[in-house]
């Protein structure tokens, strides 16, 4: 809970705490064990350096057009409904949107999951990320604390049908592109370039990189001599799948809590809507990447949503060599950690600590204004983790959330309806943050003056 200690462990003494807890081995589940989250030591460093050029701001700019098409498709779906106010369960709805974004930006597949919720990509994605229910929660617990039992019983993170679907999708996609010379600026293309050793950690000076929650890539991710060129199809599939796994649920969760806060704080929604209208006017009606990233109040709203409702409530590190946390205050004793000990960074608790965030349960985007954001204590705000092991996809997640909020507010007002969870109660039936009974709110069509 101490930001200074978090900095010490995740940055200054990072070499003592390189890894996450790999609760299931690569041999037992290759697609889980080979992904960036699970890899350890030098293998993780090599893969991070290989993949990090795919997530720079300039690469996000290249993918932005795919996101805007999904955003336009989303609002068009609700504009065509024959009602002034569409009542929407946003968790289900936003997972369909994030599915379509990832299908397009990562796999080169075009979907409209609102119109066709039975498309194979969405069905497989929902199945892969579903943690609802007693037995699925029990499975996660057993995977985490009793990996040897899982090995004995043949329990894996992804079942065979899901693994084979994504293997086939990636393999056929790559084969088709290589055979037909297809170049599409998406994640599959970037992974193919990485395999050929063509990716560099470039950052165009003309591309802005705004956002309070953005985590700057560490030197580990920029070490070109570590880039791994011998990437197997399973290596590529594992990275694409963890990208999907992380983006499908966590980004939709961020969007849901943003919608909740905008609905119950109409003054905040009105101020953000005015910024949306002004931005759209300055763009002559067509949103650009640069214009979206220059939206200061949008960034304040997203930053405060991540502060109050972080998608990952905690993160872990494993001690990989003996380490001592020395006492620094009166009455403290040294804490001796052995190899294999696990430390936790309690993000949710840290973000609700009154010492760093006065009146922490209040939604207040002004905490992140130009005047106030400099007062936020370093490492007290870690929605995407901390140090070299922070979330590699943080720019992608922020861009996706801002894009869909922009398109929604350009056409609709978000309203409280009878089924809205106000005040919100967190569901107890799954590990991730979500609302008991779902995120039910209204989309009221705006009357926009010509």
C-alpha positions as CSV (number, residue, x, y, z in Angstrom):
1,X,0.0,0.0,0.0
2,X,3.1,2.3,0.1
3,X,3.7,4.0,-3.3
4,X,7.4,4.4,-2.4
5,X,7.7,0.7,-1.8
6,X,5.8,-0.1,-5.0
7,X,8.4,2.1,-6.9
8,X,11.3,0.3,-5.1
9,X,10.0,-3.2,-5.9
10,X,8.7,-2.6,-9.4
11,X,11.3,-0.2,-10.8
12,X,14.4,0.3,-8.7
13,X,14.8,-3.3,-7.7
14,X,12.9,-4.8,-10.6
15,X,15.5,-7.5,-11.2
16,X,14.4,-9.1,-7.9
17,X,10.8,-9.1,-9.0
18,X,10.8,-9.9,-12.7
19,X,7.9,-12.2,-13.0
20,X,4.2,-12.9,-12.5
21,X,3.0,-16.1,-10.9
22,X,2.8,-18.6,-13.8
23,X,0.2,-20.8,-12.3
24,X,0.1,-23.2,-15.2
25,X,3.2,-24.3,-17.2
26,X,4.0,-23.9,-20.9
27,X,4.1,-27.7,-21.3
28,X,0.6,-28.1,-19.8
29,X,-1.0,-25.2,-21.8
30,X,1.3,-23.8,-24.5
31,X,-1.0,-20.9,-25.5
32,X,-1.1,-19.7,-21.9
33,X,2.5,-20.4,-21.0
34,X,4.0,-18.7,-24.1
35,X,2.1,-15.4,-23.8
36,X,3.8,-12.2,-22.6
37,X,2.0,-12.2,-19.2
38,X,3.2,-15.7,-18.3
39,X,6.7,-15.7,-19.6
40,X,9.6,-15.3,-17.1
41,X,13.1,-14.0,-16.9
42,X,15.1,-13.4,-20.0
43,X,12.4,-15.1,-22.2
44,X,9.9,-12.4,-21.0
45,X,12.5,-9.7,-21.7
46,X,13.0,-11.0,-25.2
47,X,9.3,-11.1,-26.0
48,X,8.6,-7.7,-24.4
49,X,11.4,-6.2,-26.6
50,X,9.9,-8.0,-29.6
51,X,6.3,-6.9,-29.0
52,X,6.7,-3.4,-27.6
53,X,7.3,-1.7,-31.0
54,X,3.8,-2.9,-31.9
55,X,2.2,-0.7,-29.2
56,X,3.8,2.7,-29.8
57,X,1.6,5.7,-30.4
58,X,2.4,5.7,-34.1
59,X,1.2,2.1,-34.4
60,X,-2.0,3.0,-32.5
61,X,-2.6,5.9,-35.0
62,X,-2.4,3.3,-37.8
63,X,-5.1,1.2,-36.2
64,X,-7.3,4.1,-35.3
65,X,-9.3,3.9,-38.5
66,X,-10.5,0.4,-37.6
67,X,-11.7,1.6,-34.2
68,X,-13.6,4.5,-35.7
69,X,-15.4,2.2,-38.1
70,X,-16.5,0.0,-35.1
71,X,-17.6,3.2,-33.2
72,X,-19.7,4.3,-36.1
73,X,-21.2,0.9,-36.5
74,X,-22.0,0.9,-32.8
75,X,-23.9,4.2,-32.7
76,X,-25.7,3.4,-36.0
77,X,-27.1,0.2,-34.5
78,X,-28.9,2.2,-31.8
79,X,-29.8,5.1,-34.0
80,X,-31.9,2.8,-36.2
81,X,-33.9,1.5,-33.2
82,X,-37.5,2.9,-33.4
83,X,-37.3,4.5,-30.0
84,X,-36.2,7.8,-28.5
85,X,-34.4,6.0,-25.6
86,X,-32.8,2.6,-26.1
87,X,-32.5,0.7,-22.8
88,X,-29.1,-1.1,-22.9
89,X,-27.2,-3.6,-20.7
90,X,-23.8,-2.1,-21.4
91,X,-21.6,-5.0,-20.2
92,X,-22.9,-7.3,-22.9
93,X,-23.1,-4.5,-25.4
94,X,-19.5,-3.3,-24.8
95,X,-18.1,-6.8,-25.0
96,X,-19.6,-7.0,-28.5
97,X,-17.9,-3.7,-29.4
98,X,-14.5,-4.7,-27.9
99,X,-14.9,-8.1,-29.7
100,X,-15.3,-6.3,-33.1
101,X,-12.4,-3.9,-32.4
102,X,-10.1,-6.7,-31.5
103,X,-11.3,-8.9,-34.4
104,X,-10.5,-6.0,-36.8
105,X,-7.3,-4.5,-35.2
106,X,-5.7,-7.8,-34.2
107,X,-7.0,-10.5,-36.5
108,X,-8.1,-8.7,-39.6
109,X,-11.6,-10.1,-39.2
110,X,-14.7,-7.9,-39.8
111,X,-17.6,-8.5,-37.4
112,X,-20.8,-6.8,-36.3
113,X,-21.6,-8.6,-33.1
114,X,-24.5,-6.3,-32.2
115,X,-26.2,-7.3,-35.4
116,X,-24.9,-10.9,-35.4
117,X,-24.2,-12.0,-31.8
118,X,-23.8,-15.7,-32.9
119,X,-20.7,-15.0,-35.1
120,X,-18.0,-17.5,-34.3
121,X,-15.4,-15.0,-33.2
122,X,-17.7,-13.5,-30.6
123,X,-19.0,-16.8,-29.3
124,X,-15.4,-18.1,-28.9
125,X,-14.2,-14.9,-27.3
126,X,-17.1,-14.8,-24.8
127,X,-16.4,-18.4,-23.9
128,X,-12.7,-17.8,-23.4
129,X,-13.2,-14.9,-21.1
130,X,-16.3,-16.0,-19.1
131,X,-15.6,-16.3,-15.3
132,X,-19.2,-16.3,-14.1
133,X,-20.5,-19.0,-11.9
134,X,-19.3,-21.2,-9.1
135,X,-17.6,-23.9,-11.1
136,X,-15.7,-21.4,-13.3
137,X,-14.6,-19.5,-10.3
138,X,-13.5,-22.7,-8.6
139,X,-11.5,-23.7,-11.7
140,X,-9.7,-20.3,-11.6
141,X,-8.9,-20.9,-7.9
142,X,-7.6,-24.4,-8.5
143,X,-5.5,-23.2,-11.5
144,X,-4.0,-20.5,-9.3
145,X,-3.2,-22.4,-6.0
146,X,-3.0,-26.0,-7.1
147,X,-1.4,-26.1,-10.5
148,X,-0.2,-29.7,-9.9
149,X,-3.8,-30.8,-9.5
150,X,-4.7,-29.1,-12.8
151,X,-1.8,-30.9,-14.5
152,X,-3.0,-34.2,-13.1
153,X,-6.6,-33.6,-14.2
154,X,-5.6,-32.0,-17.5
155,X,-7.3,-28.7,-16.7
156,X,-6.2,-25.8,-18.9
157,X,-6.9,-22.1,-19.0
158,X,-8.4,-22.4,-22.5
159,X,-10.2,-25.5,-23.5
160,X,-9.2,-27.4,-26.7
161,X,-11.9,-26.0,-28.9
162,X,-11.0,-22.4,-28.1
163,X,-7.3,-23.0,-28.5
164,X,-7.7,-24.7,-31.9
165,X,-10.0,-22.0,-33.1
166,X,-7.5,-19.2,-32.5
167,X,-4.6,-21.4,-33.8
168,X,-6.5,-22.0,-37.0
169,X,-7.5,-18.3,-37.3
170,X,-3.9,-17.0,-36.9
171,X,-2.3,-19.7,-39.1
172,X,-4.8,-19.3,-42.0
173,X,-4.6,-15.5,-41.7
174,X,-0.8,-15.5,-42.0
175,X,-0.8,-18.0,-44.9
176,X,-3.3,-15.9,-46.8
177,X,-1.4,-12.7,-46.3
178,X,1.9,-14.2,-47.3
179,X,0.4,-15.9,-50.4
180,X,-1.5,-12.9,-51.6
181,X,0.9,-10.1,-50.5
182,X,-1.8,-8.6,-48.2
183,X,-0.6,-5.8,-46.0
184,X,-3.0,-4.5,-43.3
185,X,-1.8,-2.4,-40.4
186,X,-3.1,-4.6,-37.6
187,X,-1.6,-6.8,-34.9
188,X,-1.2,-9.9,-37.1
189,X,0.8,-7.8,-39.6
190,X,2.9,-6.4,-36.7
191,X,3.6,-9.9,-35.4
192,X,4.5,-11.1,-38.8
193,X,7.0,-8.1,-39.1
194,X,8.4,-9.0,-35.7
195,X,9.0,-12.6,-36.8
196,X,11.0,-11.1,-39.8
197,X,13.0,-8.8,-37.5
198,X,11.6,-5.7,-39.2
199,X,10.0,-3.9,-36.2
200,X,11.7,-1.0,-34.6
201,X,10.7,1.0,-31.5
202,X,10.1,4.1,-33.5
203,X,8.1,7.1,-32.3
204,X,7.1,9.7,-34.8
205,X,7.7,13.2,-33.5
206,X,4.5,14.3,-35.3
207,X,2.3,11.8,-33.3
208,X,1.2,13.1,-29.9
209,X,1.1,10.7,-27.0
210,X,-1.3,12.2,-24.5
211,X,-3.0,10.6,-21.5
212,X,-2.3,10.7,-17.8
213,X,-2.7,6.9,-17.5
214,X,-0.3,6.1,-20.3
215,X,2.7,4.1,-19.1
216,X,6.0,5.0,-20.9
217,X,7.8,1.9,-22.1
218,X,10.9,1.0,-20.1
219,X,14.4,0.4,-21.5
220,X,13.7,-3.4,-21.4
221,X,11.1,-3.0,-24.1
222,X,13.4,-0.9,-26.2
223,X,16.3,-3.2,-26.3
224,X,16.4,-4.1,-30.0
225,X,19.2,-6.6,-29.5
226,X,16.7,-8.7,-27.5
227,X,14.2,-8.9,-30.3
228,X,13.3,-12.5,-30.9
229,X,13.0,-13.5,-34.6
230,X,12.3,-17.2,-34.2
231,X,8.6,-16.9,-33.4
232,X,6.6,-20.1,-34.0
233,X,2.9,-20.1,-35.0
234,X,2.1,-20.9,-31.3
235,X,4.2,-17.9,-30.2
236,X,2.2,-15.6,-32.4
237,X,-1.1,-17.2,-31.5
238,X,-0.3,-16.9,-27.7
239,X,0.4,-13.2,-28.0
240,X,-2.7,-12.6,-30.2
241,X,-4.8,-14.6,-27.7
242,X,-3.6,-12.8,-24.6
243,X,-4.2,-9.5,-26.4
244,X,-7.8,-10.7,-27.0
245,X,-8.2,-12.0,-23.5
246,X,-7.1,-8.8,-21.9
247,X,-9.0,-6.5,-24.2
248,X,-12.3,-8.3,-24.4
249,X,-13.2,-8.0,-20.7
250,X,-11.0,-5.4,-19.1
251,X,-11.6,-2.6,-21.6
252,X,-15.3,-3.3,-21.7
253,X,-15.3,-3.0,-17.9
254,X,-13.6,0.4,-18.1
255,X,-16.3,1.5,-20.5
256,X,-19.1,0.3,-18.3
257,X,-18.0,2.2,-15.3
258,X,-17.4,5.3,-17.4
259,X,-21.0,5.1,-18.6
260,X,-22.2,4.6,-15.0
261,X,-20.4,7.6,-13.8
262,X,-21.6,9.8,-16.7
263,X,-25.2,8.7,-16.1
264,X,-25.2,9.5,-12.4
265,X,-23.1,12.7,-12.8
266,X,-25.0,14.6,-15.5
267,X,-22.8,17.8,-15.0
268,X,-19.7,15.8,-15.9
269,X,-21.5,14.3,-18.9
270,X,-22.7,17.7,-20.1
271,X,-19.1,19.1,-19.9
272,X,-17.7,16.1,-21.8
273,X,-20.5,16.3,-24.4
274,X,-19.6,20.0,-25.0
275,X,-16.0,19.0,-25.6
276,X,-17.1,16.3,-28.0
277,X,-19.2,18.7,-29.9
278,X,-16.4,21.3,-30.1
279,X,-13.9,18.6,-31.2
280,X,-16.3,17.4,-33.9
281,X,-16.8,20.9,-35.1
282,X,-13.0,21.5,-35.3
283,X,-12.6,18.2,-37.3
284,X,-15.3,19.2,-39.8
285,X,-17.5,16.3,-38.6
286,X,-14.9,13.5,-38.9
287,X,-12.9,12.5,-35.8
288,X,-9.1,12.3,-36.1
289,X,-6.6,10.5,-33.9
290,X,-4.8,13.8,-33.0
291,X,-8.1,15.5,-32.1
292,X,-9.2,12.7,-29.8
293,X,-5.9,12.6,-28.0
294,X,-6.0,16.4,-27.5
295,X,-9.3,16.2,-25.6
296,X,-8.3,17.1,-22.0
297,X,-11.6,16.6,-20.3
298,X,-12.1,13.2,-22.0
299,X,-8.7,12.1,-20.6
300,X,-9.7,13.5,-17.1
301,X,-12.9,11.4,-17.2
302,X,-11.1,8.2,-18.3
303,X,-8.3,8.8,-15.8
304,X,-10.8,9.2,-12.9
305,X,-12.8,6.2,-14.0
306,X,-9.6,4.1,-13.8
307,X,-8.8,5.6,-10.5
308,X,-12.1,4.7,-8.9
309,X,-12.8,1.5,-10.8
310,X,-9.5,0.0,-11.9
311,X,-10.1,-3.0,-14.3
312,X,-7.3,-5.0,-12.5
313,X,-8.0,-4.7,-8.8
314,X,-4.4,-6.0,-8.0
315,X,-1.3,-7.3,-9.6
316,X,1.4,-9.6,-8.4
317,X,5.2,-10.1,-8.6
318,X,7.3,-13.1,-7.6
319,X,10.5,-12.6,-5.7
320,X,13.2,-14.4,-7.8
321,X,16.1,-14.0,-5.4
322,X,16.4,-13.3,-1.7
323,X,15.4,-9.7,-0.8
324,X,15.0,-7.6,2.3
325,X,12.6,-4.7,2.7
326,X,14.4,-2.5,5.2
327,X,12.5,-0.7,8.0
328,X,12.2,3.1,7.4
329,X,9.7,4.1,10.1
330,X,9.9,3.8,13.9
331,X,8.6,0.5,15.1
332,X,9.0,-1.3,11.7
333,X,10.9,-4.5,11.3
334,X,12.8,-5.8,8.3
335,X,10.8,-8.1,6.0
336,X,12.9,-10.9,4.5
337,X,11.6,-12.4,1.3
338,X,12.7,-15.7,-0.1
339,X,12.8,-16.9,-3.7
340,X,9.3,-17.8,-4.8
341,X,7.5,-15.5,-2.3
342,X,4.7,-13.4,-3.9
343,X,4.0,-9.7,-3.3
344,X,0.8,-8.0,-4.3
345,X,0.1,-4.5,-5.4
346,X,-3.5,-3.8,-4.2
347,X,-4.5,-1.3,-6.9
348,X,-8.2,-0.9,-5.9
349,X,-7.3,-0.2,-2.3
350,X,-4.4,2.2,-3.2
351,X,-6.8,4.2,-5.5
352,X,-9.3,4.5,-2.7
353,X,-6.7,5.6,0.0
354,X,-7.8,8.9,1.6
355,X,-4.2,9.8,2.1
356,X,-3.8,10.2,-1.6
357,X,-7.3,10.8,-2.8
358,X,-9.5,12.9,-0.5
359,X,-13.2,11.8,-0.6
360,X,-12.1,8.8,-2.6
361,X,-15.6,7.5,-3.3
362,X,-16.6,10.7,-5.1
363,X,-16.1,10.7,-8.9
364,X,-14.1,13.9,-9.6
365,X,-12.3,14.3,-13.0
366,X,-10.9,17.5,-11.7
367,X,-8.3,15.5,-9.8
368,X,-6.6,15.1,-13.2
369,X,-6.8,18.6,-14.5
370,X,-3.7,20.5,-15.5
371,X,-3.8,22.3,-12.2
372,X,-4.2,19.3,-10.0
373,X,-2.6,16.2,-11.7
374,X,0.9,17.3,-10.6
375,X,-0.3,16.8,-7.0
376,X,-1.0,13.1,-7.4
377,X,1.7,11.2,-5.4
378,X,3.9,9.1,-7.7
379,X,3.0,5.4,-7.9
380,X,-0.3,6.0,-6.0
381,X,-2.0,5.7,-9.4
382,X,-1.2,2.4,-11.2
383,X,-4.3,1.3,-13.2
384,X,-2.0,-0.5,-15.8
385,X,0.6,-1.7,-13.2
386,X,4.0,-0.3,-12.6
387,X,7.5,-0.5,-14.0
388,X,8.8,-2.6,-16.9
389,X,6.1,-5.2,-16.3
390,X,3.2,-2.8,-16.8
391,X,0.4,-3.5,-19.3
392,X,1.9,-3.3,-22.8
393,X,-1.5,-2.5,-24.3
394,X,-2.3,0.5,-22.2
395,X,-2.3,2.9,-25.1
396,X,-4.7,0.6,-27.1
397,X,-7.1,0.3,-24.1
398,X,-7.2,4.1,-23.6
399,X,-7.7,4.8,-27.3
400,X,-10.5,2.3,-27.6
401,X,-12.4,3.6,-24.5
402,X,-12.1,7.2,-25.6
403,X,-13.2,6.4,-29.1
404,X,-16.5,4.7,-28.2
405,X,-17.3,7.3,-25.5
406,X,-16.8,10.0,-28.2
407,X,-19.1,8.4,-30.6
408,X,-21.8,7.7,-28.0
409,X,-21.9,11.2,-26.7
410,X,-21.9,12.7,-30.2
411,X,-25.3,11.1,-30.8
412,X,-26.8,10.2,-27.4
413,X,-27.3,11.3,-23.8
414,X,-26.7,8.5,-21.3
415,X,-29.6,8.4,-18.9
416,X,-30.6,6.5,-15.7
417,X,-33.5,4.1,-16.2
418,X,-35.6,2.0,-13.8
419,X,-33.2,-0.9,-14.1
420,X,-30.0,1.2,-13.5
421,X,-27.8,0.0,-10.6
422,X,-27.9,3.3,-8.6
423,X,-26.2,3.2,-6.2
424,X,-24.0,0.6,-7.7
425,X,-23.3,-2.7,-5.9
426,X,-20.4,-4.8,-6.9
427,X,-21.2,-8.4,-8.0
428,X,-19.9,-11.1,-5.8
429,X,-20.2,-14.0,-8.2
430,X,-16.9,-13.4,-10.2
431,X,-13.4,-12.1,-9.7
432,X,-13.6,-9.0,-11.9
433,X,-15.3,-5.7,-11.0
434,X,-18.8,-5.6,-12.4
435,X,-22.2,-4.4,-11.3
436,X,-24.7,-6.7,-9.5
437,X,-27.5,-7.2,-12.0
438,X,-25.6,-5.6,-14.9
439,X,-25.1,-2.1,-16.2
440,X,-28.5,-1.0,-17.4
441,X,-28.8,2.6,-18.7
442,X,-30.6,4.5,-21.5
443,X,-29.3,6.0,-24.7
444,X,-31.5,8.9,-25.5
445,X,-31.1,10.3,-29.0
446,X,-29.8,13.8,-29.0
447,X,-31.5,16.7,-30.9
448,X,-28.5,18.2,-32.6
449,X,-28.8,21.6,-34.1
450,X,-27.7,21.9,-37.7
